[in-house]
Structure formats: C-alpha cells, structure tokens
C-alpha cells in the first residue's frame, strides 16, 4: 500500500472544505486505498491554524483523527537537523518525519517551500506533490 505523509496544510484543507483533493485523500485512507501518515507536529500545526483561521472547522479535525486510520511518526532531533541541510528550518520536522516514515509521497499545499522546490525532493528522496497531483497519480495507476 502506498504510504502518504500529509502536512498540516492538507489536514487544514480536508477539515475546511467538504470537497477537494485534500478531503479525497482522507476518503482514500478510510477506504484503505492509501496508508496515511502524519506527525504530532502536523496535527498541532493544523489545530493551531484551524483555531486561528477557521474555528468552526476545528471539530472536524478531532473527528478525522478519531475515524481515519493513520500512522503517527516522529523524527528525531538528528533527522530534523539533517533535513535542514535541504529544506527551510520550519519545514524540516515535517520533511524529516516523512523520511522517517519511508513515505512514497509527501503531500502539501505549500508550493513555495516544499512542492516546487527540487532540492527538497532530491534531499528527502521522495516525491513532494499537491493533493490533486497525488490523486492523478493514483488514478493513473489504478487497474
């Protein structure tokens, strides 16, 4: 099964909007179409951002974390420091956790610091894609 590490922006979008690629990724995880992976850092950031920007969507995060099967992975301090060699310091815990999880994909809506930065993909050894891109890839692989 494909391991997909999601960052806080994807969790935020999945909670904020009932439609869209981020919510579809959550549905795929519920249907055992993918193995969803995240970290405590991701969950805390999503919670903080929802509380500040979309507090009415905050209860959905708790439901999502309760109902959706996912794996929780944390990076060590050393892994985070290694990730800082090829990514922004603020994103290093996320990238390091995705590497630790041995995810095939890191899914994010952050084009500026993650998705459209080849150095991060090369350093981490994984594809870093938008939610919609992941869905296209999965659909193209379907029998």
VMD Tcl script that builds the backbone (N, CA, C; Angstrom):
set m [mol new atoms 429]
animate dup $m
set s [atomselect $m all]
$s set {name element resname resid chain x y z} {
  {N N UNK 1 A 0.843 -1.182 0.000}
  {CA C UNK 1 A 0.000 0.000 0.000}
  {C C UNK 1 A 0.893 1.251 0.000}
  {N N UNK 2 A 0.488 2.241 -0.739}
  {CA C UNK 2 A 1.255 3.479 -0.860}
  {C C UNK 2 A 1.176 4.267 0.443}
  {N N UNK 3 A 2.338 4.669 0.929}
  {CA C UNK 3 A 2.434 5.465 2.160}
  {C C UNK 3 A 2.472 6.944 1.782}
  {N N UNK 4 A 1.532 7.705 2.332}
  {CA C UNK 4 A 1.372 9.114 2.003}
  {C C UNK 4 A 1.461 9.936 3.283}
  {N N UNK 5 A 2.489 10.759 3.379}
  {CA C UNK 5 A 2.642 11.655 4.521}
  {C C UNK 5 A 1.976 12.978 4.173}
  {N N UNK 6 A 1.043 13.424 5.006}
  {CA C UNK 6 A 0.362 14.693 4.762}
  {C C UNK 6 A 0.862 15.743 5.734}
  {N N UNK 7 A 0.986 16.975 5.242}
  {CA C UNK 7 A 1.375 18.057 6.132}
  {C C UNK 7 A 0.132 18.778 6.639}
  {N N UNK 8 A 0.344 19.790 7.472}
  {CA C UNK 8 A -0.760 20.499 8.121}
  {C C UNK 8 A -1.679 21.194 7.128}
  {N N UNK 9 A -1.129 21.659 6.019}
  {CA C UNK 9 A -1.968 22.355 5.043}
  {C C UNK 9 A -3.020 21.422 4.445}
  {N N UNK 10 A -2.671 20.172 4.277}
  {CA C UNK 10 A -3.612 19.185 3.734}
  {C C UNK 10 A -4.680 18.855 4.776}
  {N N UNK 11 A -4.276 18.672 6.031}
  {CA C UNK 11 A -5.262 18.431 7.087}
  {C C UNK 11 A -6.210 19.620 7.220}
  {N N UNK 12 A -5.650 20.820 7.185}
  {CA C UNK 12 A -6.465 22.035 7.269}
  {C C UNK 12 A -7.501 22.039 6.152}
  {N N UNK 13 A -7.058 21.840 4.924}
  {CA C UNK 13 A -7.960 21.877 3.773}
  {C C UNK 13 A -9.009 20.770 3.854}
  {N N UNK 14 A -8.627 19.600 4.311}
  {CA C UNK 14 A -9.580 18.493 4.433}
  {C C UNK 14 A -10.664 18.802 5.464}
  {N N UNK 15 A -10.308 19.536 6.495}
  {CA C UNK 15 A -11.272 19.908 7.526}
  {C C UNK 15 A -12.124 21.096 7.103}
  {N N UNK 16 A -11.533 22.000 6.372}
  {CA C UNK 16 A -12.193 23.250 6.000}
  {C C UNK 16 A -13.203 23.072 4.870}
  {N N UNK 17 A -12.899 22.181 3.940}
  {CA C UNK 17 A -13.739 22.028 2.760}
  {C C UNK 17 A -14.203 20.580 2.594}
  {N N UNK 18 A -15.499 20.421 2.383}
  {CA C UNK 18 A -16.057 19.080 2.197}
  {C C UNK 18 A -15.739 18.494 0.830}
  {N N UNK 19 A -15.229 19.322 -0.058}
  {CA C UNK 19 A -14.843 18.833 -1.378}
  {C C UNK 19 A -13.368 19.161 -1.591}
  {N N UNK 20 A -12.840 18.671 -2.655}
  {CA C UNK 20 A -11.450 18.959 -2.979}
  {C C UNK 20 A -10.542 17.767 -2.773}
  {N N UNK 21 A -9.341 17.911 -3.267}
  {CA C UNK 21 A -8.383 16.805 -3.275}
  {C C UNK 21 A -7.925 16.406 -1.874}
  {N N UNK 22 A -7.790 17.372 -0.980}
  {CA C UNK 22 A -7.357 17.032 0.385}
  {C C UNK 22 A -8.382 16.145 1.073}
  {N N UNK 23 A -9.646 16.475 0.925}
  {CA C UNK 23 A -10.708 15.650 1.527}
  {C C UNK 23 A -10.740 14.279 0.853}
  {N N UNK 24 A -10.490 14.237 -0.450}
  {CA C UNK 24 A -10.486 12.953 -1.169}
  {C C UNK 24 A -9.351 12.052 -0.672}
  {N N UNK 25 A -8.223 12.617 -0.324}
  {CA C UNK 25 A -7.114 11.831 0.233}
  {C C UNK 25 A -7.548 11.180 1.546}
  {N N UNK 26 A -8.273 11.924 2.370}
  {CA C UNK 26 A -8.796 11.366 3.618}
  {C C UNK 26 A -9.762 10.218 3.315}
  {N N UNK 27 A -10.618 10.401 2.333}
  {CA C UNK 27 A -11.559 9.329 1.952}
  {C C UNK 27 A -10.811 8.065 1.497}
  {N N UNK 28 A -9.751 8.268 0.729}
  {CA C UNK 28 A -8.955 7.117 0.277}
  {C C UNK 28 A -8.349 6.366 1.461}
  {N N UNK 29 A -7.912 7.106 2.463}
  {CA C UNK 29 A -7.345 6.460 3.650}
  {C C UNK 29 A -8.410 5.656 4.387}
  {N N UNK 30 A -9.616 6.183 4.461}
  {CA C UNK 30 A -10.725 5.463 5.106}
  {C C UNK 30 A -11.037 4.179 4.347}
  {N N UNK 31 A -10.951 4.229 3.019}
  {CA C UNK 31 A -11.268 3.073 2.166}
  {C C UNK 31 A -10.079 2.131 1.986}
  {N N UNK 32 A -8.987 2.362 2.730}
  {CA C UNK 32 A -7.770 1.557 2.635}
  {C C UNK 32 A -7.127 1.630 1.256}
  {N N UNK 33 A -7.308 2.745 0.576}
  {CA C UNK 33 A -6.670 2.934 -0.720}
  {C C UNK 33 A -5.241 3.423 -0.601}
  {N N UNK 34 A -4.941 4.077 0.533}
  {CA C UNK 34 A -3.593 4.553 0.835}
  {C C UNK 34 A -3.366 4.421 2.329}
  {N N UNK 35 A -2.105 4.441 2.726}
  {CA C UNK 35 A -1.751 4.451 4.154}
  {C C UNK 35 A -1.380 5.885 4.497}
  {N N UNK 36 A -2.209 6.548 5.297}
  {CA C UNK 36 A -1.996 7.930 5.688}
  {C C UNK 36 A -1.014 7.982 6.851}
  {N N UNK 37 A -0.029 8.873 6.743}
  {CA C UNK 37 A 0.976 9.034 7.787}
  {C C UNK 37 A 1.092 10.518 8.108}
  {N N UNK 38 A 1.285 10.823 9.398}
  {CA C UNK 38 A 1.491 12.210 9.820}
  {C C UNK 38 A 2.275 12.202 11.120}
  {N N UNK 39 A 2.542 13.383 11.640}
  {CA C UNK 39 A 3.276 13.506 12.897}
  {C C UNK 39 A 2.484 14.380 13.866}
  {N N UNK 40 A 2.892 14.372 15.128}
  {CA C UNK 40 A 2.287 15.264 16.117}
  {C C UNK 40 A 2.451 16.719 15.709}
  {N N UNK 41 A 3.596 17.048 15.131}
  {CA C UNK 41 A 3.854 18.418 14.685}
  {C C UNK 41 A 2.812 18.837 13.650}
  {N N UNK 42 A 2.494 17.945 12.733}
  {CA C UNK 42 A 1.484 18.216 11.704}
  {C C UNK 42 A 0.125 18.445 12.355}
  {N N UNK 43 A -0.244 17.567 13.268}
  {CA C UNK 43 A -1.540 17.694 13.930}
  {C C UNK 43 A -1.638 18.991 14.725}
  {N N UNK 44 A -0.586 19.332 15.444}
  {CA C UNK 44 A -0.588 20.560 16.254}
  {C C UNK 44 A -0.682 21.800 15.369}
  {N N UNK 45 A 0.051 21.806 14.270}
  {CA C UNK 45 A 0.005 22.954 13.363}
  {C C UNK 45 A -1.374 23.087 12.718}
  {N N UNK 46 A -1.965 21.984 12.300}
  {CA C UNK 46 A -3.307 22.027 11.713}
  {C C UNK 46 A -4.310 22.546 12.740}
  {N N UNK 47 A -4.215 22.068 13.968}
  {CA C UNK 47 A -5.121 22.509 15.030}
  {C C UNK 47 A -4.964 24.012 15.287}
  {N N UNK 48 A -3.730 24.466 15.395}
  {CA C UNK 48 A -3.445 25.891 15.647}
  {C C UNK 48 A -3.990 26.754 14.511}
  {N N UNK 49 A -3.770 26.340 13.271}
  {CA C UNK 49 A -4.226 27.126 12.121}
  {C C UNK 49 A -5.747 27.128 11.997}
  {N N UNK 50 A -6.375 25.997 12.258}
  {CA C UNK 50 A -7.839 25.959 12.232}
  {C C UNK 50 A -8.423 26.849 13.323}
  {N N UNK 51 A -7.848 26.789 14.503}
  {CA C UNK 51 A -8.335 27.609 15.617}
  {C C UNK 51 A -8.255 29.094 15.272}
  {N N UNK 52 A -7.175 29.490 14.600}
  {CA C UNK 52 A -6.972 30.899 14.263}
  {C C UNK 52 A -7.771 31.344 13.039}
  {N N UNK 53 A -7.904 30.473 12.047}
  {CA C UNK 53 A -8.465 30.889 10.754}
  {C C UNK 53 A -9.848 30.332 10.440}
  {N N UNK 54 A -10.188 29.188 11.022}
  {CA C UNK 54 A -11.477 28.553 10.707}
  {C C UNK 54 A -11.962 27.748 11.914}
  {N N UNK 55 A -12.249 28.421 13.014}
  {CA C UNK 55 A -12.588 27.696 14.243}
  {C C UNK 55 A -13.806 26.782 14.125}
  {N N UNK 56 A -14.718 27.084 13.220}
  {CA C UNK 56 A -15.892 26.215 13.050}
  {C C UNK 56 A -15.517 24.858 12.461}
  {N N UNK 57 A -14.374 24.779 11.798}
  {CA C UNK 57 A -13.921 23.518 11.202}
  {C C UNK 57 A -13.093 22.685 12.178}
  {N N UNK 58 A -12.743 23.256 13.314}
  {CA C UNK 58 A -11.890 22.557 14.285}
  {C C UNK 58 A -12.482 21.230 14.777}
  {N N UNK 59 A -13.782 21.133 15.048}
  {CA C UNK 59 A -14.320 19.830 15.478}
  {C C UNK 59 A -14.127 18.722 14.440}
  {N N UNK 60 A -14.092 19.083 13.182}
  {CA C UNK 60 A -13.892 18.064 12.152}
  {C C UNK 60 A -12.500 17.451 12.248}
  {N N UNK 61 A -11.503 18.225 12.679}
  {CA C UNK 61 A -10.159 17.662 12.848}
  {C C UNK 61 A -10.185 16.545 13.883}
  {N N UNK 62 A -10.869 16.777 14.996}
  {CA C UNK 62 A -10.960 15.728 16.018}
  {C C UNK 62 A -11.661 14.489 15.477}
  {N N UNK 63 A -12.724 14.686 14.701}
  {CA C UNK 63 A -13.428 13.550 14.089}
  {C C UNK 63 A -12.518 12.811 13.119}
  {N N UNK 64 A -11.811 13.569 12.300}
  {CA C UNK 64 A -10.907 12.985 11.314}
  {C C UNK 64 A -9.849 12.134 12.013}
  {N N UNK 65 A -9.238 12.674 13.058}
  {CA C UNK 65 A -8.172 11.952 13.755}
  {C C UNK 65 A -8.699 10.723 14.491}
  {N N UNK 66 A -9.977 10.750 14.842}
  {CA C UNK 66 A -10.575 9.614 15.526}
  {C C UNK 66 A -11.010 8.516 14.553}
  {N N UNK 67 A -11.520 8.912 13.388}
  {CA C UNK 67 A -12.129 7.952 12.469}
  {C C UNK 67 A -11.213 7.436 11.362}
  {N N UNK 68 A -10.261 8.259 10.947}
  {CA C UNK 68 A -9.414 7.901 9.812}
  {C C UNK 68 A -8.207 7.102 10.304}
  {N N UNK 69 A -7.980 5.935 9.721}
  {CA C UNK 69 A -6.785 5.189 10.110}
  {C C UNK 69 A -5.529 5.900 9.611}
  {N N UNK 70 A -4.590 6.125 10.511}
  {CA C UNK 70 A -3.339 6.767 10.128}
  {C C UNK 70 A -2.232 6.271 11.044}
  {N N UNK 71 A -1.028 6.502 10.593}
  {CA C UNK 71 A 0.150 6.135 11.364}
  {C C UNK 71 A 0.820 7.415 11.837}
  {N N UNK 72 A 1.235 7.427 13.078}
  {CA C UNK 72 A 1.912 8.585 13.645}
  {C C UNK 72 A 3.411 8.303 13.684}
  {N N UNK 73 A 4.198 9.184 13.081}
  {CA C UNK 73 A 5.645 9.016 13.014}
  {C C UNK 73 A 6.304 10.316 13.464}
  {N N UNK 74 A 7.351 10.196 14.244}
  {CA C UNK 74 A 8.093 11.377 14.686}
  {C C UNK 74 A 9.554 11.255 14.268}
  {N N UNK 75 A 10.134 12.370 13.919}
  {CA C UNK 75 A 11.554 12.419 13.564}
  {C C UNK 75 A 12.379 12.739 14.805}
  {N N UNK 76 A 13.584 12.227 14.813}
  {CA C UNK 76 A 14.492 12.564 15.911}
  {C C UNK 76 A 15.115 13.936 15.651}
  {N N UNK 77 A 15.726 14.482 16.657}
  {CA C UNK 77 A 16.418 15.775 16.519}
  {C C UNK 77 A 17.482 15.696 15.427}
  {N N UNK 78 A 18.204 14.593 15.394}
  {CA C UNK 78 A 19.260 14.413 14.389}
  {C C UNK 78 A 18.674 14.387 12.975}
  {N N UNK 79 A 17.547 13.710 12.811}
  {CA C UNK 79 A 16.897 13.648 11.496}
  {C C UNK 79 A 16.411 15.032 11.056}
  {N N UNK 80 A 15.890 15.798 11.996}
  {CA C UNK 80 A 15.448 17.160 11.682}
  {C C UNK 80 A 16.642 18.019 11.268}
  {N N UNK 81 A 17.741 17.897 11.980}
  {CA C UNK 81 A 18.943 18.668 11.627}
  {C C UNK 81 A 19.462 18.282 10.246}
  {N N UNK 82 A 19.409 17.003 9.910}
  {CA C UNK 82 A 19.826 16.566 8.569}
  {C C UNK 82 A 18.918 17.176 7.504}
  {N N UNK 83 A 17.618 17.215 7.779}
  {CA C UNK 83 A 16.665 17.769 6.809}
  {C C UNK 83 A 16.876 19.275 6.607}
  {N N UNK 84 A 17.393 19.954 7.600}
  {CA C UNK 84 A 17.645 21.392 7.467}
  {C C UNK 84 A 18.713 21.700 6.421}
  {N N UNK 85 A 19.481 20.696 6.032}
  {CA C UNK 85 A 20.501 20.905 5.000}
  {C C UNK 85 A 19.867 21.144 3.632}
  {N N UNK 86 A 18.624 20.706 3.453}
  {CA C UNK 86 A 17.994 20.851 2.130}
  {C C UNK 86 A 16.583 21.441 2.179}
  {N N UNK 87 A 16.140 21.868 3.355}
  {CA C UNK 87 A 14.816 22.496 3.454}
  {C C UNK 87 A 14.838 23.612 4.493}
  {N N UNK 88 A 13.814 24.431 4.478}
  {CA C UNK 88 A 13.677 25.506 5.456}
  {C C UNK 88 A 13.578 24.910 6.861}
  {N N UNK 89 A 14.128 25.618 7.853}
  {CA C UNK 89 A 14.112 25.132 9.227}
  {C C UNK 89 A 12.699 24.842 9.720}
  {N N UNK 90 A 11.732 25.692 9.340}
  {CA C UNK 90 A 10.355 25.493 9.810}
  {C C UNK 90 A 9.719 24.228 9.233}
  {N N UNK 91 A 10.184 23.799 8.068}
  {CA C UNK 91 A 9.632 22.611 7.424}
  {C C UNK 91 A 10.445 21.348 7.688}
  {N N UNK 92 A 11.610 21.499 8.266}
  {CA C UNK 92 A 12.487 20.351 8.496}
  {C C UNK 92 A 11.835 19.253 9.349}
  {N N UNK 93 A 11.087 19.578 10.416}
  {CA C UNK 93 A 10.453 18.488 11.179}
  {C C UNK 93 A 9.437 17.692 10.355}
  {N N UNK 94 A 8.780 18.367 9.426}
  {CA C UNK 94 A 7.790 17.692 8.583}
  {C C UNK 94 A 8.495 16.772 7.590}
  {N N UNK 95 A 9.479 17.312 6.891}
  {CA C UNK 95 A 10.209 16.533 5.893}
  {C C UNK 95 A 10.935 15.365 6.559}
  {N N UNK 96 A 11.552 15.626 7.702}
  {CA C UNK 96 A 12.276 14.565 8.411}
  {C C UNK 96 A 11.328 13.450 8.854}
  {N N UNK 97 A 10.144 13.811 9.315}
  {CA C UNK 97 A 9.173 12.786 9.719}
  {C C UNK 97 A 8.706 11.978 8.508}
  {N N UNK 98 A 8.510 12.646 7.371}
  {CA C UNK 98 A 8.104 11.931 6.152}
  {C C UNK 98 A 9.196 10.956 5.712}
  {N N UNK 99 A 10.441 11.373 5.833}
  {CA C UNK 99 A 11.568 10.482 5.507}
  {C C UNK 99 A 11.588 9.311 6.483}
  {N N UNK 100 A 11.448 9.602 7.765}
  {CA C UNK 100 A 11.426 8.563 8.796}
  {C C UNK 100 A 10.311 7.553 8.526}
  {N N UNK 101 A 9.177 8.038 8.028}
  {CA C UNK 101 A 8.022 7.182 7.739}
  {C C UNK 101 A 8.212 6.333 6.483}
  {N N UNK 102 A 9.250 6.622 5.726}
  {CA C UNK 102 A 9.501 5.949 4.453}
  {C C UNK 102 A 8.286 6.096 3.529}
  {N N UNK 103 A 7.752 7.322 3.500}
  {CA C UNK 103 A 6.604 7.617 2.649}
  {C C UNK 103 A 7.044 7.730 1.197}
  {N N UNK 104 A 6.189 7.269 0.307}
  {CA C UNK 104 A 6.462 7.445 -1.120}
  {C C UNK 104 A 6.181 8.880 -1.554}
  {N N UNK 105 A 5.220 9.509 -0.857}
  {CA C UNK 105 A 4.828 10.873 -1.204}
  {C C UNK 105 A 4.688 11.713 0.053}
  {N N UNK 106 A 5.148 12.952 -0.045}
  {CA C UNK 106 A 4.833 13.989 0.934}
  {C C UNK 106 A 3.846 14.897 0.219}
  {N N UNK 107 A 2.646 15.021 0.783}
  {CA C UNK 107 A 1.592 15.806 0.142}
  {C C UNK 107 A 1.418 17.103 0.917}
  {N N UNK 108 A 1.465 18.204 0.175}
  {CA C UNK 108 A 1.408 19.531 0.784}
  {C C UNK 108 A 0.760 20.510 -0.181}
  {N N UNK 109 A 0.238 21.599 0.370}
  {CA C UNK 109 A -0.245 22.711 -0.445}
  {C C UNK 109 A 0.770 23.846 -0.459}
  {N N UNK 110 A 1.913 23.658 0.183}
  {CA C UNK 110 A 2.958 24.672 0.263}
  {C C UNK 110 A 3.871 24.574 -0.957}
  {N N UNK 111 A 3.499 25.303 -1.989}
  {CA C UNK 111 A 4.284 25.300 -3.227}
  {C C UNK 111 A 5.641 25.989 -3.060}
  {N N UNK 112 A 5.670 27.042 -2.276}
  {CA C UNK 112 A 6.868 27.882 -2.159}
  {C C UNK 112 A 8.015 27.166 -1.449}
  {N N UNK 113 A 7.719 26.452 -0.364}
  {CA C UNK 113 A 8.784 25.847 0.433}
  {C C UNK 113 A 8.953 24.351 0.228}
  {N N UNK 114 A 7.932 23.681 -0.342}
  {CA C UNK 114 A 8.017 22.226 -0.454}
  {C C UNK 114 A 7.774 21.707 -1.865}
  {N N UNK 115 A 6.593 21.916 -2.393}
  {CA C UNK 115 A 6.179 21.250 -3.631}
  {C C UNK 115 A 7.049 21.634 -4.823}
  {N N UNK 116 A 7.316 22.890 -4.989}
  {CA C UNK 116 A 8.045 23.341 -6.179}
  {C C UNK 116 A 9.519 23.630 -5.904}
  {N N UNK 117 A 10.091 22.880 -4.957}
  {CA C UNK 117 A 11.495 23.051 -4.590}
  {C C UNK 117 A 12.222 21.724 -4.829}
  {N N UNK 118 A 12.844 21.568 -5.994}
  {CA C UNK 118 A 13.501 20.296 -6.325}
  {C C UNK 118 A 14.534 19.848 -5.286}
  {N N UNK 119 A 15.202 20.796 -4.655}
  {CA C UNK 119 A 16.225 20.477 -3.654}
  {C C UNK 119 A 15.628 19.658 -2.495}
  {N N UNK 120 A 14.394 19.964 -2.116}
  {CA C UNK 120 A 13.743 19.239 -1.017}
  {C C UNK 120 A 13.406 17.812 -1.451}
  {N N UNK 121 A 12.868 17.666 -2.654}
  {CA C UNK 121 A 12.545 16.329 -3.162}
  {C C UNK 121 A 13.816 15.490 -3.303}
  {N N UNK 122 A 14.864 16.085 -3.837}
  {CA C UNK 122 A 16.123 15.350 -4.007}
  {C C UNK 122 A 16.720 14.963 -2.664}
  {N N UNK 123 A 16.744 15.892 -1.723}
  {CA C UNK 123 A 17.327 15.628 -0.407}
  {C C UNK 123 A 16.556 14.584 0.375}
  {N N UNK 124 A 15.235 14.618 0.246}
  {CA C UNK 124 A 14.399 13.682 1.005}
  {C C UNK 124 A 14.262 12.332 0.305}
  {N N UNK 125 A 14.468 12.316 -1.006}
  {CA C UNK 125 A 14.326 11.076 -1.760}
  {C C UNK 125 A 12.888 10.663 -1.993}
  {N N UNK 126 A 11.980 11.625 -1.917}
  {CA C UNK 126 A 10.579 11.289 -2.159}
  {C C UNK 126 A 9.918 12.353 -3.017}
  {N N UNK 127 A 8.828 11.986 -3.611}
  {CA C UNK 127 A 8.047 12.933 -4.408}
  {C C UNK 127 A 7.270 13.828 -3.458}
  {N N UNK 128 A 7.299 15.121 -3.725}
  {CA C UNK 128 A 6.541 16.091 -2.931}
  {C C UNK 128 A 5.533 16.714 -3.878}
  {N N UNK 129 A 4.253 16.457 -3.615}
  {CA C UNK 129 A 3.213 16.791 -4.580}
  {C C UNK 129 A 2.025 17.477 -3.915}
  {N N UNK 130 A 1.250 18.141 -4.754}
  {CA C UNK 130 A -0.024 18.706 -4.329}
  {C C UNK 130 A -1.044 17.575 -4.182}
  {N N UNK 131 A -2.088 17.767 -3.383}
  {CA C UNK 131 A -3.104 16.715 -3.257}
  {C C UNK 131 A -3.704 16.292 -4.601}
  {N N UNK 132 A -4.013 17.244 -5.465}
  {CA C UNK 132 A -4.581 16.916 -6.771}
  {C C UNK 132 A -3.637 16.096 -7.628}
  {N N UNK 133 A -2.363 16.387 -7.529}
  {CA C UNK 133 A -1.353 15.629 -8.281}
  {C C UNK 133 A -1.307 14.187 -7.793}
  {N N UNK 134 A -1.357 13.999 -6.477}
  {CA C UNK 134 A -1.368 12.633 -5.942}
  {C C UNK 134 A -2.575 11.865 -6.464}
  {N N UNK 135 A -3.733 12.497 -6.471}
  {CA C UNK 135 A -4.931 11.816 -6.972}
  {C C UNK 135 A -4.768 11.428 -8.434}
  {N N UNK 136 A -4.173 12.296 -9.241}
  {CA C UNK 136 A -3.929 11.966 -10.658}
  {C C UNK 136 A -2.999 10.766 -10.777}
  {N N UNK 137 A -1.962 10.741 -9.969}
  {CA C UNK 137 A -1.013 9.630 -9.998}
  {C C UNK 137 A -1.712 8.324 -9.616}
  {N N UNK 138 A -2.494 8.372 -8.559}
  {CA C UNK 138 A -3.193 7.166 -8.097}
  {C C UNK 138 A -4.191 6.671 -9.135}
  {N N UNK 139 A -4.891 7.580 -9.764}
  {CA C UNK 139 A -5.861 7.199 -10.798}
  {C C UNK 139 A -5.162 6.584 -12.002}
  {N N UNK 140 A -4.003 7.097 -12.341}
  {CA C UNK 140 A -3.268 6.549 -13.493}
  {C C UNK 140 A -2.720 5.155 -13.212}
  {N N UNK 141 A -2.537 4.817 -11.943}
  {CA C UNK 141 A -2.032 3.500 -11.557}
  {C C UNK 141 A -3.132 2.483 -11.316}
  {N N UNK 142 A -4.375 2.953 -11.249}
  {CA C UNK 142 A -5.493 2.044 -10.965}
  {C C UNK 142 A -5.685 1.068 -12.123}
  {N N UNK 143 A -6.000 -0.200 -11.790}
  {CA C UNK 143 A -6.197 -1.213 -12.847}
  {C C UNK 143 A -7.429 -0.941 -13.666}
}
mol reanalyze $m
mol bondsrecalc $m
mol representation Tube
mol addrep $m
